[in-house]
């Protein structure tokens, strides 16, 4: 039953024009657009959301889904993490944010017990294969998001691309 499942893919903070500054106007505009896209998905009957829990777009989407869970009790959030300890090199604020999301998630799927080469890509393939729709924050540049979108396209998944505000 993939019809009601959505996954997220997008750039990490380091590749976004606002970096970690969530007070930046561009971040706020991109977040507002993303929230609108997710709200439209919910209106269309999507109820199951999968995030890869990377810094940046993934965690922003998880937090938006958690906001909607307060209004819609049937919303389900799955965190698909590539490996245990994904967050261990992040700063303390981001680690706390990560753990807060995991504590509120309905399901946590850990792809590998420890970091292995390719675990991020394996996580991305899992999310795409488990979904009918991929929502992406994509600036057109090379990297994991582009590869995930190429894979999703080959799998004939519906894709919504949000372009970061610049």
PyMOL commands that set and color helices and strands:
alter all, ss='L'
color gray80, all
select helices_A, chain A and resi 13-15+25-43+57-69+92-104+119-129+144-154
alter helices_A, ss='H'
color red, helices_A
select strands_A, chain A and resi 5-10+48-51+76-83+107-112+133-137+158-162
alter strands_A, ss='S'
color yellow, strands_A
deselect
rebuild
show_as cartoon
